[in-house]
Amino acid sequence: MTNFLGVYFPEFFYVLCGLVCFLTAFRARKNESAKLGTMLFWALTGIIFMFGKILPSAVVGAMLIAMGCLTVTKQVKIGKFQESTPEFRKASSERIGTKIFVPAVTVGLIALILSFVKYDVVKDGVATPTALNGAIMTGVACVIALALAFVICKPKIADTKEDTSRLLMQVGAACLLPQLLGALGSVFAEAGVGEVISGMISSVVPQGNIVVGVIIYVFGMVIFTMIMGNAFAAFTVITAGIGVPFVISQGGNPAIIGVLGMTAGYCGTLMTPMAANFNIVPCAVLETKDPKWSVIKAQIPMALMMIVVHIILMLAIGFK
Amino acid sequence: MEYIKLIGILIIVLGFALKLDVLAVVLVAGIVTGLVAGLDFVHILEIIGESFVNNRLMSIFLIMFPVIAIIERYGMKERAAYLIGKIRNASAGKVLSIWMVTRSIASALNIRIGGHVQFIRPLILPMTSAAAEASKGCPLSEKEEEKVKGLSAATENFGNFFAQNCFPASASVVLIQSGLAVAGYDVSLSDIASSAIYVMVISVVLTIVQVLLFDRKVKGGRKS
């Protein structure tokens, strides 16, 4: 049972993701240009989703490089699609009414319910309650929502296949960026990039001044998060390298300084294209004109204000 | 010559700034960083491949695409616009403010409501842009449309990020605790979570200010 919930059942949903990719690869045969490259790109993506767990890692790495070669030579393109007409959408929205929201709301509701489900993982005779794998929560919710969407809208399968391929082609290679940046982070970690940076910062920071220490810690978190695209990675390195020696050991409350350090990192997340899943994928999903910076532009004022807020909060409540 | 290891960061910064192909830039940065750090090429491929597969959860939203395909073709956006149009005095700022409060509370309680694919594209964005149009009284300009999209996506991130540490068992709070424990400071999860409330409240207030300022801009845009 543990194996099923922890390993096999999540894989089932990755197989479904792979099917969406294969559908798109198959549709790419109708592309006007870059037919072969586009087909190959989405087929490789589908293979990695479906068989990622059983393929040797080096093979997956080589496939990713092949995919990078395809995108850099502009061999991956969006095909021409017949979109639904505004008249059709208006007429069917009047026919179906507010029921049209049921599938979208179902996704949230079911994922919510499933997030409360716990099952026991038995290790060395000790049972620990564990939450379901995230893939199961989203996967189950989406499959049920899809069934409801079919019942409520009664769509033509051919239309749904077309629209799904169009959505994926529009999001394009951006949908793989979060995973790839995660992989880059792993290479950085293995190469010891973090140690080099924290060494650099701590060699220029003067010790003994609380205000300077707080400012350097906050900016260290922001900048390091922007570089790595991940506040978690930054937190471990910067808190050990700067937060503890320059802020907490000078009388700071560890709980307050720690949590503020983490959210200071999130201010960096809001400003970096490295955090692709938060900043770049949404551009593709919402089809903004600017494929990289629309979301970040909207977030910069907030991020800058929150940086100031963090410095003030740390000084005001962090040393009691 | 430890600094040579930072070359990957330089490649990323230059590549993103020059708008080169992102996939290729990231791959080159990874391979070059690995090589200058003395890793073997096949080992670099293995690290990239393994980490990519382990991070598939980040792309699980692909599974939602067929659902969006159907509900958008059958008039979800049109229905959202119709319903918002019936509410008097609706505006983009009000819709986003309500979303920000809801999203923050959900995030603080670790309730899974949110996501750009799951919530923003099918629900929040259509309502926000319909409300913006209703308050302006005429269709949005391309620039305003772009701004509505940016703000809708941003609000999702604000609510998600700044409230999540209020939940004592969230991944980030656990990481903060273990990070502090390594340095010799034992702190309870609930101490950390209760310290996160200030940031959550301030972020909600600042977000509401930002989106309401946008409302004024949209209403002002009618005259021009």
Boltz contact constraints between the chains, C-beta under 6 A:
constraints:
  - contact:
      token1: [A, 14]
      token2: [B, 56]
      max_distance: 6.0
  - contact:
      token1: [A, 16]
      token2: [B, 63]
      max_distance: 6.0
  - contact:
      token1: [A, 17]
      token2: [B, 62]
      max_distance: 6.0
  - contact:
      token1: [A, 17]
      token2: [B, 63]
      max_distance: 6.0
  - contact:
      token1: [A, 20]
      token2: [B, 62]
      max_distance: 6.0
  - contact:
      token1: [A, 20]
      token2: [B, 65]
      max_distance: 6.0
  - contact:
      token1: [A, 52]
      token2: [B, 53]
      max_distance: 6.0
  - contact:
      token1: [A, 57]
      token2: [B, 46]
      max_distance: 6.0
  - contact:
      token1: [A, 57]
      token2: [B, 49]
      max_distance: 6.0
  - contact:
      token1: [A, 57]
      token2: [B, 50]
      max_distance: 6.0
  - contact:
      token1: [A, 58]
      token2: [B, 42]
      max_distance: 6.0
  - contact:
      token1: [A, 58]
      token2: [B, 45]
      max_distance: 6.0
  - contact:
      token1: [A, 58]
      token2: [B, 46]
      max_distance: 6.0
  - contact:
      token1: [A, 60]
      token2: [B, 49]
      max_distance: 6.0
  - contact:
      token1: [A, 60]
      token2: [B, 53]
      max_distance: 6.0
  - contact:
      token1: [A, 61]
      token2: [B, 45]
      max_distance: 6.0
  - contact:
      token1: [A, 61]
      token2: [B, 48]
      max_distance: 6.0
  - contact:
      token1: [A, 61]
      token2: [B, 49]
      max_distance: 6.0
  - contact:
      token1: [A, 62]
      token2: [B, 45]
      max_distance: 6.0
  - contact:
      token1: [A, 65]
      token2: [B, 27]
      max_distance: 6.0
  - contact:
      token1: [A, 68]
      token2: [B, 23]
      max_distance: 6.0
  - contact:
      token1: [A, 68]
      token2: [B, 24]
      max_distance: 6.0
  - contact:
      token1: [A, 68]
      token2: [B, 27]
      max_distance: 6.0
  - contact:
      token1: [A, 71]
      token2: [B, 21]
      max_distance: 6.0
  - contact:
      token1: [A, 71]
      token2: [B, 23]
      max_distance: 6.0
  - contact:
      token1: [A, 72]
      token2: [B, 21]
      max_distance: 6.0
  - contact:
      token1: [A, 72]
      token2: [B, 24]
      max_distance: 6.0
  - contact:
      token1: [A, 84]
      token2: [B, 73]
      max_distance: 6.0
  - contact:
      token1: [A, 89]
      token2: [B, 75]
      max_distance: 6.0
  - contact:
      token1: [A, 89]
      token2: [B, 78]
      max_distance: 6.0
  - contact:
      token1: [A, 90]
      token2: [B, 78]
      max_distance: 6.0
  - contact:
      token1: [A, 92]
      token2: [B, 74]
      max_distance: 6.0
  - contact:
      token1: [A, 92]
      token2: [B, 75]
      max_distance: 6.0
  - contact:
      token1: [A, 93]
      token2: [B, 75]
      max_distance: 6.0
  - contact:
      token1: [A, 93]
      token2: [B, 78]
      max_distance: 6.0
  - contact:
      token1: [A, 93]
      token2: [B, 79]
      max_distance: 6.0
  - contact:
      token1: [A, 96]
      token2: [B, 74]
      max_distance: 6.0
  - contact:
      token1: [A, 100]
      token2: [B, 71]
      max_distance: 6.0
  - contact:
      token1: [A, 100]
      token2: [B, 76]
      max_distance: 6.0
  - contact:
      token1: [A, 100]
      token2: [B, 79]
      max_distance: 6.0
  - contact:
      token1: [A, 103]
      token2: [B, 67]
      max_distance: 6.0
  - contact:
      token1: [A, 103]
      token2: [B, 71]
      max_distance: 6.0
  - contact:
      token1: [A, 104]
      token2: [B, 122]
      max_distance: 6.0
  - contact:
      token1: [A, 104]
      token2: [B, 123]
      max_distance: 6.0
  - contact:
      token1: [A, 107]
      token2: [B, 118]
      max_distance: 6.0
  - contact:
      token1: [A, 108]
      token2: [B, 113]
      max_distance: 6.0
  - contact:
      token1: [A, 111]
      token2: [B, 112]
      max_distance: 6.0
  - contact:
      token1: [A, 112]
      token2: [B, 111]
      max_distance: 6.0
  - contact:
      token1: [A, 112]
      token2: [B, 112]
      max_distance: 6.0
  - contact:
      token1: [A, 115]
      token2: [B, 112]
      max_distance: 6.0
  - contact:
      token1: [A, 134]
      token2: [B, 57]
      max_distance: 6.0
  - contact:
      token1: [A, 135]
      token2: [B, 57]
      max_distance: 6.0
  - contact:
      token1: [A, 135]
      token2: [B, 60]
      max_distance: 6.0
  - contact:
      token1: [A, 138]
      token2: [B, 60]
      max_distance: 6.0
  - contact:
      token1: [A, 139]
      token2: [B, 63]
      max_distance: 6.0
  - contact:
      token1: [A, 142]
      token2: [B, 63]
      max_distance: 6.0
  - contact:
      token1: [A, 142]
      token2: [B, 64]
      max_distance: 6.0
  - contact:
      token1: [A, 145]
      token2: [B, 67]
      max_distance: 6.0
  - contact:
      token1: [A, 146]
      token2: [B, 66]
      max_distance: 6.0
  - contact:
      token1: [A, 146]
      token2: [B, 67]
      max_distance: 6.0
  - contact:
      token1: [A, 149]
      token2: [B, 67]
      max_distance: 6.0
  - contact:
      token1: [A, 149]
      token2: [B, 70]
      max_distance: 6.0
  - contact:
      token1: [A, 149]
      token2: [B, 71]
      max_distance: 6.0
  - contact:
      token1: [A, 153]
      token2: [B, 70]
      max_distance: 6.0
  - contact:
      token1: [A, 153]
      token2: [B, 74]
      max_distance: 6.0
  - contact:
      token1: [A, 155]
      token2: [B, 70]
      max_distance: 6.0
  - contact:
      token1: [A, 160]
      token2: [B, 66]
      max_distance: 6.0
  - contact:
      token1: [A, 160]
      token2: [B, 69]
      max_distance: 6.0
  - contact:
      token1: [A, 160]
      token2: [B, 70]
      max_distance: 6.0
  - contact:
      token1: [A, 163]
      token2: [B, 69]
      max_distance: 6.0
  - contact:
      token1: [A, 163]
      token2: [B, 73]
      max_distance: 6.0
  - contact:
      token1: [A, 164]
      token2: [B, 65]
      max_distance: 6.0
  - contact:
      token1: [A, 164]
      token2: [B, 66]
      max_distance: 6.0
  - contact:
      token1: [A, 164]
      token2: [B, 69]
      max_distance: 6.0
  - contact:
      token1: [A, 167]
      token2: [B, 65]
      max_distance: 6.0
  - contact:
      token1: [A, 167]
      token2: [B, 69]
      max_distance: 6.0
  - contact:
      token1: [A, 173]
      token2: [B, 23]
      max_distance: 6.0
  - contact:
      token1: [A, 175]
      token2: [B, 59]
      max_distance: 6.0
  - contact:
      token1: [A, 177]
      token2: [B, 22]
      max_distance: 6.0
  - contact:
      token1: [A, 178]
      token2: [B, 58]
      max_distance: 6.0
  - contact:
      token1: [A, 179]
      token2: [B, 52]
      max_distance: 6.0
  - contact:
      token1: [A, 179]
      token2: [B, 55]
      max_distance: 6.0
  - contact:
      token1: [A, 179]
      token2: [B, 58]
      max_distance: 6.0
  - contact:
      token1: [A, 179]
      token2: [B, 59]
      max_distance: 6.0
  - contact:
      token1: [A, 180]
      token2: [B, 26]
      max_distance: 6.0
  - contact:
      token1: [A, 182]
      token2: [B, 51]
      max_distance: 6.0
  - contact:
      token1: [A, 182]
      token2: [B, 55]
      max_distance: 6.0
  - contact:
      token1: [A, 183]
      token2: [B, 48]
      max_distance: 6.0
  - contact:
      token1: [A, 183]
      token2: [B, 51]
      max_distance: 6.0
  - contact:
      token1: [A, 183]
      token2: [B, 52]
      max_distance: 6.0
  - contact:
      token1: [A, 184]
      token2: [B, 26]
      max_distance: 6.0
  - contact:
      token1: [A, 184]
      token2: [B, 30]
      max_distance: 6.0
  - contact:
      token1: [A, 186]
      token2: [B, 47]
      max_distance: 6.0
  - contact:
      token1: [A, 186]
      token2: [B, 51]
      max_distance: 6.0
  - contact:
      token1: [A, 187]
      token2: [B, 30]
      max_distance: 6.0
  - contact:
      token1: [A, 187]
      token2: [B, 33]
      max_distance: 6.0
  - contact:
      token1: [A, 187]
      token2: [B, 34]
      max_distance: 6.0
  - contact:
      token1: [A, 187]
      token2: [B, 47]
      max_distance: 6.0
  - contact:
      token1: [A, 190]
      token2: [B, 47]
      max_distance: 6.0
  - contact:
      token1: [A, 191]
      token2: [B, 5]
      max_distance: 6.0
  - contact:
      token1: [A, 191]
      token2: [B, 33]
      max_distance: 6.0
  - contact:
      token1: [A, 191]
      token2: [B, 37]
      max_distance: 6.0
  - contact:
      token1: [A, 193]
      token2: [B, 5]
      max_distance: 6.0
  - contact:
      token1: [A, 196]
      token2: [B, 2]
      max_distance: 6.0
  - contact:
      token1: [A, 196]
      token2: [B, 5]
      max_distance: 6.0
  - contact:
      token1: [A, 227]
      token2: [B, 9]
      max_distance: 6.0
  - contact:
      token1: [A, 232]
      token2: [B, 175]
      max_distance: 6.0
  - contact:
      token1: [A, 235]
      token2: [B, 179]
      max_distance: 6.0
  - contact:
      token1: [A, 236]
      token2: [B, 179]
      max_distance: 6.0
  - contact:
      token1: [A, 239]
      token2: [B, 179]
      max_distance: 6.0
  - contact:
      token1: [A, 244]
      token2: [B, 183]
      max_distance: 6.0
  - contact:
      token1: [A, 254]
      token2: [B, 180]
      max_distance: 6.0
  - contact:
      token1: [A, 254]
      token2: [B, 185]
      max_distance: 6.0
  - contact:
      token1: [A, 254]
      token2: [B, 187]
      max_distance: 6.0
  - contact:
      token1: [A, 255]
      token2: [B, 187]
      max_distance: 6.0
  - contact:
      token1: [A, 255]
      token2: [B, 191]
      max_distance: 6.0
  - contact:
      token1: [A, 255]
      token2: [B, 192]
      max_distance: 6.0
  - contact:
      token1: [A, 255]
      token2: [B, 195]
      max_distance: 6.0
  - contact:
      token1: [A, 256]
      token2: [B, 195]
      max_distance: 6.0
  - contact:
      token1: [A, 258]
      token2: [B, 176]
      max_distance: 6.0
  - contact:
      token1: [A, 258]
      token2: [B, 180]
      max_distance: 6.0
  - contact:
      token1: [A, 259]
      token2: [B, 165]
      max_distance: 6.0
  - contact:
      token1: [A, 259]
      token2: [B, 176]
      max_distance: 6.0
  - contact:
      token1: [A, 259]
      token2: [B, 192]
      max_distance: 6.0
  - contact:
      token1: [A, 259]
      token2: [B, 195]
      max_distance: 6.0
  - contact:
      token1: [A, 259]
      token2: [B, 196]
      max_distance: 6.0
  - contact:
      token1: [A, 262]
      token2: [B, 172]
      max_distance: 6.0
  - contact:
      token1: [A, 262]
      token2: [B, 176]
      max_distance: 6.0
  - contact:
      token1: [A, 263]
      token2: [B, 199]
      max_distance: 6.0
  - contact:
      token1: [A, 266]
      token2: [B, 161]
      max_distance: 6.0
  - contact:
      token1: [A, 273]
      token2: [B, 16]
      max_distance: 6.0
  - contact:
      token1: [A, 277]
      token2: [B, 58]
      max_distance: 6.0
  - contact:
      token1: [A, 278]
      token2: [B, 157]
      max_distance: 6.0
  - contact:
      token1: [A, 282]
      token2: [B, 116]
      max_distance: 6.0
  - contact:
      token1: [A, 282]
      token2: [B, 153]
      max_distance: 6.0
  - contact:
      token1: [A, 285]
      token2: [B, 116]
      max_distance: 6.0
  - contact:
      token1: [A, 285]
      token2: [B, 117]
      max_distance: 6.0
  - contact:
      token1: [A, 285]
      token2: [B, 121]
      max_distance: 6.0
  - contact:
      token1: [A, 286]
      token2: [B, 121]
      max_distance: 6.0
  - contact:
      token1: [A, 286]
      token2: [B, 149]
      max_distance: 6.0
  - contact:
      token1: [A, 288]
      token2: [B, 146]
      max_distance: 6.0
  - contact:
      token1: [A, 288]
      token2: [B, 149]
      max_distance: 6.0
  - contact:
      token1: [A, 289]
      token2: [B, 146]
      max_distance: 6.0
  - contact:
      token1: [A, 294]
      token2: [B, 146]
      max_distance: 6.0
  - contact:
      token1: [A, 294]
      token2: [B, 150]
      max_distance: 6.0
  - contact:
      token1: [A, 295]
      token2: [B, 150]
      max_distance: 6.0
  - contact:
      token1: [A, 295]
      token2: [B, 153]
      max_distance: 6.0
  - contact:
      token1: [A, 295]
      token2: [B, 154]
      max_distance: 6.0
  - contact:
      token1: [A, 297]
      token2: [B, 150]
      max_distance: 6.0
  - contact:
      token1: [A, 298]
      token2: [B, 150]
      max_distance: 6.0
  - contact:
      token1: [A, 298]
      token2: [B, 151]
      max_distance: 6.0
  - contact:
      token1: [A, 298]
      token2: [B, 154]
      max_distance: 6.0
  - contact:
      token1: [A, 299]
      token2: [B, 154]
      max_distance: 6.0
  - contact:
      token1: [A, 305]
      token2: [B, 206]
      max_distance: 6.0
  - contact:
      token1: [A, 309]
      token2: [B, 202]
      max_distance: 6.0
  - contact:
      token1: [A, 313]
      token2: [B, 198]
      max_distance: 6.0
